[in-house]
Amino acid sequence: MWQRWLSWLVTAFSENIHPGFCYNQTIMAFEFFKKKNEDNLPGKLSAGKEELFCYGFDASSSEGKPSAVVRPLNTQEVSDVAAYAFKNNVPIVPRGAGTGMTGGAVPLKDAVVLSLEGMNRIIDIDEKNMVAVVEPGVINFHLQERLEDVGLFYPPDPASMKFCTLGGNVAENAGGPRAVKYGVTKDYVLGLETVLPDGRVLMTGGRTYKGVVGYDLTRLLVGSEGTLGIITKIFLKVLPLPEETVTMLCTYDSLDAAAQSVSRITSSSVIPRALEFMDNESIRAVENYGSFGLPVDAEALLLIEVDGPRASVMEEAEKIASVCTASGGEVSIAEDMFSKQRIWDARRAISPALYRIRPTKINEDIVVPRGRIPEMLKELREIAEKNNLIIANFGHAGDGNIHVNIMTDKNNEEEYRSATKSVRDIFEATLKLGGTISGEHGIGLTKKQYVGMELSDVSIEIMKKIKNVFDPKGILNPGKMFPPDKY
């Protein structure tokens, strides 16, 4: 029955929906649809002004205005909505929890937001084969908790893991502090169930750890930012829970000394589970935000964690501590779970804490080869001084991923213009050192104008052809990822 009402919903104002829904008519049509079909509605459809506002932005500074919000509850509903949208040229934007940093879930062209938050079941945890099967709306941290109860472990841990969804993690190929040892999301996705823009359901991979039949479409879909398909089921590889974890905090009087320590640790025989970096701006912002007990007079600090068999973990921790000490660092070891949690709470509080410095934050997630981190930090200092800006740096130093935060004020036109101009300078310095302009946040809206700095015309042309094969009408998350003149 609901399909009949959905057909009426679009048909009732079809003359006005090319390429997107007419805003006012959408509200009336969706409200009528809800009233007439509440008992049989598969999930929820809404178009109230408050809800449209809430689904119009993500954690970036980008905003849009969806024509409506559709919240399906299963794959069939996603398929039906996609098929109708495809037939009627209605743009749709898949959305998880909206924690993305580059505007990937922001609706453009009056698109309908397809929110997958209601598809939040952990379908299966196969302890024998160490595979978890989940729906895209499952919160990352909820899976982590369930797995720990049975002695298993899912390594990818974005800073937003208590809020972000696994579907969003897959769409962005999310990383996190543990990536230095364990890798990122793509390293754990064994298979996907994905709804294509025309409503067909594509199954790639599955429960096996190996498989080389045909092209690796699973890897292609991971990190595609919702531009190729709508993820409805995820098959994840999981690991045994490490026996022991040791957490250390190492403080430095010199930023260069901290950067040199990172290079020496990563080239040593020990691979830490996490190797995080914070500069003085980040340290002071966090302490002002929550009083975590960090040393505000330190120029930099490293948060280091090692894990593994109980017999060897302390030995590895001691090796790393000796490297840090030799570089001028002062090392302390968290004695209990409370101390460990306080350190990690401080690390995960950096992003919101930085708003205490200035009201506007331009956040970039560059990556350079690990041995070139000292050079990159020097470049960032020079860019900040040249443009008279505050740039706070932190991030996953163990894999070369630096979160560069230009702190500014949008209401100060001259300062904001200087801040936005400095983004290109930062990317040029990154590429000069053999790096990349995004390590885990993706391209979305905020970085698409810079894609041509890194990718060749040939690469962009191939990407466009892939997009056209999956989405020939261009209705799925339109306006994202490609440079404006290349789209």
Order of alpha helices (4+ residues) and beta strands (2+ residues): alpha-alpha-beta-alpha-beta-alpha-beta-beta-beta-beta-alpha-beta-alpha-alpha-beta-beta-alpha-beta-beta-beta-alpha-beta-alpha-beta-alpha-beta-alpha-alpha-beta-alpha-beta-beta-alpha-alpha-alpha
